[in-house]
Amino acid sequence: MAAYSGRGLHGHIVETIGGRILDGTYAPGQTVHPDELERELDVSKTVVREALRVLASKGLVDSRPKRGTFVRPRSEWSLLDASLLRWQRRGAPDRRFLADLAEVRAIIEPAGARLAATRRTEADLAAMREALAVLAEPGADASAVIEADLRFHRALLAAAHNELMGRLEVVVEAGLRERDRIVHSGERWPDAVPAHRAVLDAVAAGDPAGAAAAVESLLEQASTDLAHAAGGEAGPHARNSGARNSGDSAAG
């Protein structure tokens, strides 16, 4: 479920066509003409054919005799594919998509925290502490905060030591990146360090119920912060990105 790792021209063409499908430029059922793509993108037939093959493997397109290549229904897309999750974050936020991601996170992360509280190692705790330290760093910019937030949640899932759950980090990351992009778009953002610290403390204490409850509280705060940000408000407990007196910074 990893994102498509193609580099150079071929990777660019995959991203271009895939992005057009995800943003609705090419609608489900619409025919995609390879020869037109060759001329428009100024690439060879081989490059376009290989790009469409990659997109077909993700459920986005199909080819049939007499009908040609066409966009498949959204219900047949591999929506958990990392590339699709990334492409879907482009442009204006899709509120339904954000809501779906939030619901899935609410299922995955509390369960992961329960397991983490009983299975975490010192290395797992160290990874979470390192991420939290960046979140709490005075003057940390939005980019650093977002990346540290992602590291914290990845470390939490990794601490569950469940291989299949670990693969679901692509869903968590997609939800986090889009949420953080919106919430951290202004000069002020909400302070979520205490909520993250509560999760870490419960996991470190070996308290499964407490860890799950702390994650649920964190996710609740994240949803509230997103609603405030989408409405153009700073939200409760807002911090100024340039001067955080307490040393706390925000995340989701």
C-alpha positions in Angstrom: 0.0 0.0 0.0 3.0 2.3 -0.3 2.9 5.4 -2.4 4.0 5.0 -6.0 7.7 5.3 -6.0 8.3 6.1 -9.7 10.8 8.8 -10.3 11.5 11.2 -13.2 9.2 11.6 -16.2 7.3 8.3 -15.7 6.5 9.1 -12.1 5.4 12.6 -13.1 3.0 11.3 -15.7 1.5 8.8 -13.2 1.0 11.7 -10.7 -0.5 14.0 -13.3 -3.1 11.6 -14.6 -3.9 10.2 -11.2 -4.3 13.7 -9.8 -6.7 14.5 -12.6 -8.8 11.5 -11.8 -8.9 12.2 -8.1 -9.8 15.9 -8.5 -12.6 15.1 -11.0 -11.0 16.4 -14.2 -11.5 12.9 -15.5 -14.8 11.7 -14.1 -15.8 8.1 -13.5 -16.9 6.5 -16.8 -15.0 9.1 -18.9 -12.8 7.8 -21.7 -9.1 8.6 -21.4 -7.4 8.9 -24.7 -3.7 7.8 -24.6 -2.9 9.5 -27.9 -4.2 12.9 -26.6 -2.1 12.5 -23.4 1.0 11.7 -25.5 0.5 15.0 -27.4 -0.5 17.1 -24.5 2.2 15.9 -22.1 4.8 15.5 -24.9 5.8 12.0 -23.9 6.0 8.7 -25.7 3.4 6.0 -26.2 5.4 3.7 -23.9 5.4 6.2 -21.0 1.7 6.8 -21.2 0.9 3.1 -21.5 3.1 2.3 -18.4 1.5 5.1 -16.4 -2.0 3.8 -17.2 -0.9 0.3 -16.2 0.2 1.7 -12.8 -3.1 3.5 -12.4 -5.0 0.4 -13.4 -3.3 -1.5 -10.6 -4.7 1.1 -8.2 -8.2 0.5 -9.6 -8.5 4.0 -11.2 -8.7 3.0 -14.9 -9.5 0.0 -17.0 -9.3 -0.9 -20.7 -11.8 -2.8 -22.8 -11.9 -3.8 -26.5 -13.9 -1.3 -28.6 -14.3 1.0 -25.5 -10.7 1.9 -24.9 -9.3 3.2 -21.5 -11.8 4.7 -19.1 -12.0 5.9 -15.5 -13.5 3.3 -13.2 -16.3 4.0 -10.6 -15.0 5.5 -7.4 -16.3 2.4 -5.5 -13.6 0.4 -7.3 -10.7 2.6 -6.5 -8.0 1.4 -4.0 -8.8 4.3 -1.7 -6.3 3.1 1.0 -3.5 3.2 -1.5 -1.0 5.8 -0.2 -0.8 7.6 -3.6 -4.5 8.0 -3.8 -4.7 9.3 -0.3 -2.0 11.8 -1.1 -3.6 12.9 -4.4 -7.0 13.3 -2.7 -5.5 15.8 -0.3 -4.7 18.2 -3.2 -6.7 21.3 -3.8 -9.8 22.2 -1.7 -10.5 20.0 1.3 -13.1 17.3 0.7 -15.2 17.5 3.9 -16.7 14.1 3.4 -13.3 12.6 2.9 -12.0 14.3 6.1 -15.0 13.0 8.0 -14.4 9.4 6.8 -10.7 9.6 7.7 -11.6 11.0 11.2 -14.0 8.0 11.7 -11.4 5.5 10.7 -8.8 7.1 13.0 -11.2 6.9 15.9 -11.4 3.2 15.3 -7.7 2.5 14.7 -5.8 4.7 17.1 -7.6 4.0 20.5 -7.2 0.3 19.7 -3.5 0.8 18.8 -3.0 2.8 22.1 -4.4 -0.1 24.1 -2.0 -2.5 22.6 0.9 -0.1 22.8 0.3 0.3 26.6 1.0 -3.4 27.0 3.6 -4.0 24.3 5.7 -0.8 24.1 9.4 -1.0 24.4 11.9 1.6 25.6 12.7 2.4 22.0 9.0 3.0 21.3 8.7 5.4 24.2 11.9 7.2 23.2 10.5 7.7 19.7 7.3 9.2 21.1 9.2 11.4 23.6 11.4 12.7 20.8 8.4 13.7 18.7 6.7 15.3 21.7 9.9 17.3 22.4 9.7 18.9 18.9 5.9 19.6 19.4 6.7 21.4 22.6 9.7 23.4 21.2 9.2 27.1 21.5 9.1 28.8 18.2 8.7 25.6 16.2 7.2 26.5 12.8 4.2 24.8 11.3 6.2 22.4 9.1 8.2 21.1 12.0 5.1 20.7 14.2 3.3 18.8 11.5 6.2 16.4 10.9 6.6 15.8 14.6 2.9 15.2 15.0 3.1 12.5 12.3 6.1 11.0 14.0 4.3 10.8 17.3 1.3 9.0 15.8 3.4 6.6 13.7 5.4 5.8 16.8 2.2 5.1 18.7 1.0 2.7 16.1 4.4 1.0 15.8 4.4 0.5 19.6 1.3 -1.8 19.2 3.7 -4.3 17.5 0.9 -5.5 15.2 2.1 -5.7 11.6 -1.3 -5.2 10.0 -2.2 -2.2 12.2 1.1 -0.7 11.4 0.2 -0.7 7.7 -2.8 1.5 8.6 -0.5 4.4 9.2 -1.2 5.5 5.7 -4.8 6.3 6.8 -3.7 8.0 10.0 -1.1 10.0 8.1 -3.6 11.1 5.4 -6.0 12.3 8.1 -3.3 14.1 10.1 -1.7 15.8 7.1 -4.9 17.3 5.8 -6.1 18.2 9.3 -2.8 19.8 10.2 -2.5 21.6 6.9 -5.8 23.4 7.6 -5.3 24.0 11.3 -1.7 25.3 10.9 -2.4 27.5 8.0 -2.7 30.7 10.1 -0.3 32.4 12.5 -2.0 30.9 15.6 -3.0 27.3 16.2 -4.4 25.3 19.1 -2.1 23.8 21.8 -2.3 20.0 21.7 0.9 19.2 23.6 -1.0 18.3 26.8 -3.2 15.9 25.0 -0.3 14.2 23.4 1.6 14.1 26.7 -1.4 12.4 28.3 -1.3 9.6 25.6 2.5 9.1 26.2 2.1 9.0 30.0 -0.6 6.4 29.8 1.3 4.2 27.4 4.5 4.5 29.5 2.5 3.6 32.6 1.2 0.5 31.0 -2.4 1.6 31.3 -4.4 0.3 28.3 -7.8 1.9 29.2 -6.1 5.2 30.1 -4.2 5.2 26.8 -7.3 4.6 24.7 -9.2 7.3 26.6 -6.3 9.8 26.1 -6.3 9.1 22.4 -10.1 9.5 22.2 -9.7 12.9 24.0 -6.9 13.9 21.6 -9.0 13.0 18.5 -12.0 14.9 20.0 -9.8 18.0 20.4 -8.4 17.5 16.8 -12.0 17.5 15.4 -12.9 20.6 17.4 -9.7 22.4 16.3 -10.5 21.5 12.6 -14.0 22.8 12.9 -12.8 26.1 14.3 -10.0 26.4 11.7 -12.4 25.7 8.8 -14.7 28.4 10.2 -11.8 30.9 10.2 -11.4 30.9 14.0 -8.2 30.2 16.0 -10.0 27.8 18.3 -9.7 27.2 22.0 -6.3 27.4 23.7 -4.7 29.0 20.6 -1.0 29.6 20.5 0.9 32.2 18.5 3.3 30.4 16.1 6.0 33.0 16.7 5.8 33.2 20.5 4.6 30.3 22.6 5.2 31.4 26.2 4.6 28.0 27.7 6.8 26.2 25.2 3.9 24.2 24.0 2.9 23.9 20.4 0.0 22.5 18.5 -0.7 19.3 16.6 -3.6 16.9 16.1 
